[in-house]
């Protein structure tokens, strides 16, 4: 499909720079399967679900993947910013760097401030490979848990560019940009639909008879990237690692057999569930990478309801929600949200989508 079909105008004032407090006080636009739109708040979520429904949440935890340093070993030492996007092994990461033109294969980047971290005062990484669009492979001087600790000490959570370009990250972001379910470290971006949850909301859902399951998909930086290709067929998705346990798959299948609906909290949970589901609708255990790219015309096999934030124009995530509820419906829903003052993107409001019955 043409990428420009997924474009829309968004005023700068619609971009949220802080989350709602309390988190479940954020607004929630209901998009029913027949296209009817209703304005509610996230705390109303239990009223829209029923006993036996299965809520599936991504429990990934954002790491301090934003590193700042300088190139060393040559006549000049330009400043370098790196965002870790994918672990390759115990000492190597794929990263997005800028300015990429300042780095060549074999260069060494020194991250950190001498005397403050890692006993040695810094963390070195060699540029092992340089790809396209600022992507490099960094081979670090530390390995395993020592490297993890060094990154945690030196780095900062990588706020989305549409927030970081408008204000500096601060201490509030360290907690604001993690969901209450975050336990498994590995993401470089938050599964933002999960940011709306509070203990009170979880309690209300359980009292309603809704069961909650945890799965893991380590969200990559590719989630922020617009689709640059003129047609969706020309876009390549970044792979992300995820896992669904046997126990969770069995519980979801058993609930569906009794008429329970699968409710994905966020596009990340939906993408992993759909990656793990067979043609006959059976959800299988899953461990590995997925690069699933969902656009209109996709036949959903697992998910019945999706809780999601509002996404960027021309993004793979807006394409996904358009596949779920229909492109015309989602364009109308987003226009309604913009006109009604809903807050967009990672710290913004939510929409609860009931799947278009034709998908």
C-alpha positions as CSV (number, residue, x, y, z in Angstrom):
1,X,0.0,0.0,0.0
2,X,1.1,3.6,-0.6
3,X,2.7,5.0,2.5
4,X,1.1,8.4,2.1
5,X,-2.3,6.8,2.8
6,X,-1.2,6.7,6.5
7,X,-0.3,10.4,6.7
8,X,-2.1,12.9,8.8
9,X,-1.4,16.4,10.3
10,X,-0.7,16.6,14.0
11,X,-0.3,19.9,15.8
12,X,2.9,20.1,17.9
13,X,0.6,21.0,20.9
14,X,-0.9,17.5,20.7
15,X,2.4,15.8,21.7
16,X,2.5,14.9,25.4
17,X,5.7,15.7,27.3
18,X,4.7,14.2,30.6
19,X,2.3,11.3,31.5
20,X,-1.1,11.8,33.2
21,X,-1.1,11.6,37.0
22,X,-2.4,9.3,38.2
23,X,-1.6,7.2,35.1
24,X,-5.1,5.7,34.7
25,X,-6.6,9.2,34.6
26,X,-5.4,9.5,31.0
27,X,-8.2,9.8,28.4
28,X,-9.3,6.7,26.4
29,X,-11.0,6.8,23.1
30,X,-13.2,3.8,22.5
31,X,-13.3,2.7,18.9
32,X,-16.0,0.1,18.6
33,X,-16.0,-2.6,15.9
34,X,-18.8,-0.7,14.0
35,X,-16.7,2.5,14.0
36,X,-18.6,4.3,16.8
37,X,-16.4,6.5,18.9
38,X,-16.8,7.2,22.6
39,X,-14.8,9.3,25.0
40,X,-13.8,7.7,28.3
41,X,-10.8,7.4,30.6
42,X,-8.4,4.5,31.2
43,X,-9.8,3.9,34.6
44,X,-13.0,2.8,32.8
45,X,-11.2,-0.1,31.1
46,X,-12.8,-2.8,33.4
47,X,-16.3,-1.7,32.3
48,X,-15.5,-2.5,28.7
49,X,-14.2,-6.1,29.5
50,X,-16.0,-9.1,30.9
51,X,-15.3,-12.1,33.1
52,X,-13.0,-14.5,31.3
53,X,-11.3,-12.0,29.1
54,X,-7.5,-12.3,29.1
55,X,-5.3,-9.2,29.3
56,X,-1.8,-9.7,27.9
57,X,0.9,-7.2,29.0
58,X,4.5,-6.8,27.9
59,X,6.8,-7.0,30.9
60,X,10.0,-5.7,29.2
61,X,12.1,-3.2,31.1
62,X,13.8,-0.2,29.4
63,X,17.5,-0.2,29.8
64,X,19.7,2.9,30.0
65,X,20.5,2.6,26.4
66,X,21.5,6.2,25.6
67,X,25.3,6.6,25.9
68,X,27.4,9.7,25.3
69,X,31.1,9.7,24.7
70,X,33.9,10.7,22.2
71,X,36.0,9.1,19.6
72,X,39.5,8.5,20.7
73,X,42.8,7.4,19.0
74,X,42.8,10.0,16.3
75,X,43.9,13.7,16.1
76,X,40.4,14.9,17.0
77,X,37.9,13.6,19.5
78,X,34.4,14.5,18.3
79,X,31.5,13.9,20.6
80,X,29.5,10.7,19.8
81,X,26.0,9.8,20.9
82,X,24.9,6.1,20.7
83,X,21.6,4.4,21.3
84,X,21.8,0.7,21.9
85,X,19.2,-1.1,19.9
86,X,19.9,-4.8,19.9
87,X,22.2,-7.1,21.9
88,X,24.2,-9.5,19.8
89,X,26.1,-11.4,22.5
90,X,27.8,-10.8,25.8
91,X,30.0,-7.9,24.6
92,X,28.5,-6.7,21.4
93,X,25.5,-4.4,20.6
94,X,24.0,-3.0,17.5
95,X,23.6,0.8,18.0
96,X,22.4,3.9,16.3
97,X,25.1,6.6,16.4
98,X,25.3,10.3,15.5
99,X,27.1,11.8,13.9
100,X,27.8,8.5,12.1
101,X,30.0,10.3,9.5
102,X,32.6,10.8,12.3
103,X,33.1,7.0,12.8
104,X,34.8,4.3,10.7
105,X,35.3,0.6,11.3
106,X,38.1,0.1,13.8
107,X,37.5,3.4,15.6
108,X,37.2,3.4,19.4
109,X,34.5,5.4,21.3
110,X,35.0,6.1,24.9
111,X,31.8,6.5,26.9
112,X,31.6,8.1,30.4
113,X,33.4,10.5,32.6
114,X,36.8,9.5,34.0
115,X,36.8,8.8,37.7
116,X,33.1,8.3,38.1
117,X,32.2,4.9,36.7
118,X,33.3,1.3,36.2
119,X,36.4,1.8,38.4
120,X,38.4,2.6,35.3
121,X,36.3,5.7,34.8
122,X,35.1,4.9,31.3
123,X,33.7,2.2,28.9
124,X,35.4,1.7,25.5
125,X,33.8,0.2,22.4
126,X,35.3,-0.5,19.1
127,X,33.3,0.0,15.9
128,X,33.3,-3.5,14.5
129,X,30.9,-2.8,11.6
130,X,29.3,0.2,10.1
131,X,26.0,-0.2,8.2
132,X,23.4,2.2,6.8
133,X,21.4,5.1,8.4
134,X,23.8,5.4,11.4
135,X,23.7,1.8,12.5
136,X,26.9,0.3,13.8
137,X,28.1,-2.8,15.7
138,X,29.9,-1.9,18.9
139,X,32.3,-4.4,20.6
140,X,32.6,-3.3,24.2
141,X,35.7,-3.8,26.5
142,X,33.4,-5.3,29.2
143,X,31.4,-8.5,28.9
144,X,28.2,-10.0,30.5
145,X,27.1,-8.6,33.8
146,X,30.0,-6.2,34.0
147,X,28.9,-4.6,30.8
148,X,25.3,-4.5,31.9
149,X,26.3,-2.7,35.1
150,X,28.5,-0.3,33.1
151,X,25.7,0.6,30.7
152,X,23.3,1.1,33.7
153,X,25.8,3.4,35.4
154,X,26.7,5.4,32.3
155,X,23.6,5.5,30.3
156,X,20.2,7.1,30.4
157,X,16.8,5.9,29.3
158,X,16.4,6.9,25.6
159,X,13.3,9.1,25.6
160,X,11.6,9.2,22.2
161,X,13.0,11.9,19.9
162,X,9.7,13.8,19.8
163,X,10.0,14.3,23.6
164,X,13.8,14.6,23.9
165,X,13.8,17.3,21.2
166,X,11.5,19.5,23.3
167,X,12.9,19.1,26.8
168,X,15.8,17.5,28.5
169,X,15.3,14.1,30.2
170,X,15.2,14.3,34.0
171,X,14.9,12.1,37.1
172,X,11.2,11.8,36.7
173,X,11.6,10.0,33.3
174,X,13.5,7.2,35.0
175,X,10.3,6.0,36.6
176,X,7.7,7.6,34.2
177,X,9.2,5.7,31.3
178,X,8.8,2.3,32.9
179,X,5.5,0.4,33.2
180,X,4.5,-1.1,36.5
181,X,5.0,-4.6,34.9
182,X,8.6,-4.0,33.9
183,X,10.9,-6.8,35.1
184,X,12.8,-8.2,32.2
185,X,15.6,-5.8,31.0
186,X,16.2,-5.5,27.3
187,X,14.0,-2.8,25.7
188,X,15.3,0.5,24.4
189,X,11.7,1.9,24.2
190,X,8.8,1.5,26.6
191,X,5.7,-0.5,25.6
192,X,3.7,2.7,26.2
193,X,0.2,1.3,26.5
194,X,1.4,-0.3,29.7
195,X,2.3,3.1,31.1
196,X,-1.4,3.8,31.8
197,X,-1.7,1.0,34.4
198,X,-1.8,1.5,38.2
199,X,-2.3,-1.0,41.1
200,X,-5.8,0.2,41.5
201,X,-6.6,-0.5,37.8
202,X,-5.1,-3.9,38.0
203,X,-7.2,-4.7,41.1
204,X,-10.3,-3.5,39.4
205,X,-9.6,-5.7,36.4
206,X,-9.0,-8.8,38.5
207,X,-12.2,-8.1,40.5
208,X,-14.0,-7.9,37.2
209,X,-12.8,-11.5,36.4
210,X,-10.2,-10.4,33.9
211,X,-7.0,-12.5,34.0
212,X,-3.6,-10.8,33.4
213,X,-0.7,-12.5,31.7
214,X,2.9,-11.4,31.1
215,X,4.9,-11.9,28.0
216,X,8.1,-10.3,26.9
217,X,9.0,-8.4,23.7
218,X,12.2,-6.2,23.9
219,X,11.1,-3.1,22.0
220,X,13.7,-1.7,19.7
221,X,14.4,1.8,18.5
222,X,12.8,1.0,15.1
223,X,9.5,1.7,16.8
224,X,10.2,5.4,16.4
225,X,11.1,5.4,12.8
226,X,8.7,6.6,10.1
227,X,8.4,4.4,7.0
228,X,10.5,6.1,4.3
229,X,9.6,3.8,1.4
230,X,6.9,5.1,-0.9
231,X,5.1,1.7,-0.6
232,X,4.8,-0.5,2.5
233,X,6.3,-3.4,0.5
234,X,9.6,-1.6,0.5
235,X,9.9,-1.2,4.3
236,X,12.2,-3.5,6.3
237,X,11.2,-4.1,10.0
238,X,13.8,-4.3,12.7
239,X,13.7,-7.7,14.4
240,X,12.9,-7.7,18.1
241,X,13.4,-10.6,20.6
242,X,10.4,-12.0,22.5
243,X,9.1,-14.9,24.5
244,X,5.8,-16.5,25.5
245,X,5.9,-19.3,27.9
246,X,4.1,-22.7,27.5
247,X,2.0,-22.0,30.6
248,X,0.8,-18.6,29.2
249,X,0.1,-20.0,25.8
250,X,-1.9,-22.9,27.3
251,X,-3.9,-20.5,29.6
252,X,-4.8,-18.2,26.7
253,X,-5.9,-21.1,24.5
254,X,-8.0,-22.6,27.3
255,X,-9.7,-19.2,27.9
256,X,-10.4,-18.7,24.2
257,X,-12.0,-22.1,24.1
258,X,-14.5,-20.9,26.8
259,X,-15.3,-17.7,24.9
260,X,-12.8,-15.4,26.6
261,X,-11.3,-12.6,24.4
262,X,-7.6,-11.8,24.1
263,X,-6.9,-8.2,25.0
264,X,-3.4,-7.0,24.0
265,X,-2.0,-4.1,26.0
266,X,0.0,-2.4,23.3
267,X,1.1,-3.1,19.8
268,X,4.2,-4.9,21.1
269,X,2.1,-7.5,22.9
270,X,-0.1,-7.8,19.8
271,X,2.8,-8.3,17.4
272,X,4.3,-11.1,19.6
273,X,1.0,-12.8,20.0
274,X,0.3,-12.8,16.3
275,X,3.9,-14.0,15.7
276,X,3.2,-17.0,18.0
277,X,-0.2,-18.0,16.6
278,X,-0.7,-20.7,14.1
279,X,-3.1,-20.5,11.1
280,X,-5.8,-22.3,13.1
281,X,-5.7,-19.7,15.9
282,X,-3.7,-21.8,18.4
283,X,-1.2,-19.7,20.4
284,X,2.1,-21.5,20.6
285,X,5.0,-21.0,23.0
286,X,7.5,-18.7,21.4
287,X,11.2,-17.7,22.0
288,X,13.1,-15.8,19.4
289,X,13.0,-12.8,17.1
290,X,10.0,-11.4,15.2
291,X,10.0,-8.8,12.5
292,X,6.3,-9.1,11.8
293,X,4.9,-6.1,9.8
294,X,1.2,-5.8,10.0
295,X,-0.6,-3.6,7.4
296,X,-4.3,-3.5,6.2
297,X,-5.3,-6.8,4.7
298,X,-3.6,-8.8,7.5
299,X,-5.9,-11.5,9.0
300,X,-5.7,-11.4,12.8
301,X,-5.5,-14.8,14.5
302,X,-5.1,-14.1,18.2
303,X,-6.1,-10.6,19.4
304,X,-9.7,-9.4,19.7
305,X,-9.2,-6.1,21.5
306,X,-6.2,-3.7,21.5
307,X,-5.3,-1.0,24.1
308,X,-2.9,1.4,22.4
309,X,-1.5,4.9,22.5
310,X,-1.8,7.3,19.6
311,X,1.0,6.8,17.0
312,X,3.0,8.8,14.6
313,X,1.9,9.5,11.0
314,X,3.4,7.0,8.4
315,X,4.6,4.8,11.3
316,X,4.4,1.0,11.3
317,X,2.2,1.3,14.4
318,X,-0.4,3.5,12.8
319,X,-0.4,1.0,9.9
320,X,-1.0,-1.8,12.5
321,X,-4.0,-0.1,14.2
322,X,-5.4,0.7,10.7
323,X,-5.2,-3.0,9.9
324,X,-7.0,-3.8,13.2
325,X,-9.8,-1.3,13.0
326,X,-9.8,-0.2,9.4
327,X,-7.9,2.7,7.8
328,X,-10.9,5.0,7.3
329,X,-12.1,4.3,10.9
330,X,-8.7,5.1,12.4
331,X,-8.2,8.3,10.3
332,X,-11.6,9.4,11.6
333,X,-10.7,8.4,15.2
334,X,-7.4,10.3,15.1
335,X,-9.1,13.4,13.6
336,X,-11.7,13.1,16.5
337,X,-8.8,12.8,19.0
338,X,-6.9,15.8,17.6
339,X,-10.0,18.0,17.6
340,X,-10.9,16.9,21.1
341,X,-7.5,17.7,22.6
342,X,-6.3,14.1,23.2
343,X,-2.5,13.8,24.0
344,X,-0.4,11.8,21.5
345,X,2.6,9.5,21.6
346,X,4.5,7.8,24.4
347,X,3.3,9.9,27.3
348,X,-0.1,10.5,25.8
349,X,-3.7,9.2,26.0
350,X,-5.0,5.8,24.9
351,X,-7.5,4.3,22.6
352,X,-9.3,0.9,23.1
353,X,-9.9,-0.7,19.7
354,X,-12.4,-3.5,19.1
355,X,-11.3,-5.4,16.1
356,X,-13.1,-4.7,12.8
357,X,-15.2,-7.8,12.2
358,X,-14.0,-8.1,8.6
359,X,-10.3,-8.6,9.6
